[in-house]
Amino acid sequence: MRTVITSKYQTTIPKDIRENLNLSINDALEWKIENGKIVVLPTQKNFLKFRNAVKTGSGDIENDIKLSIKLRTERYQ
């Protein structure tokens, strides 16, 4: 596959590569030079390592909203 570098030094990632690597908007790429070749790697999505790290309980949304409004009101008085 071949792409072109634009006047702003940008290029397009071919669709087959995007789909194969599950790349999407705002994903980050790491660029390296190895033995005179450009190597482009998708960076790891580190937030997934925190999966199931925060335990939550069933909560009461109405009371949470009331408490939030009360705290915000007190802060700005």
Secondary structure, 3 states (H helix, E strand, C coil): CCCCCCCCCCCCCCHHHHHHCCCCCCCCEEEEEECCEEEEEECCCHHHHHCCCCCCCCCCHHHHHHHHHHHHHHHCC
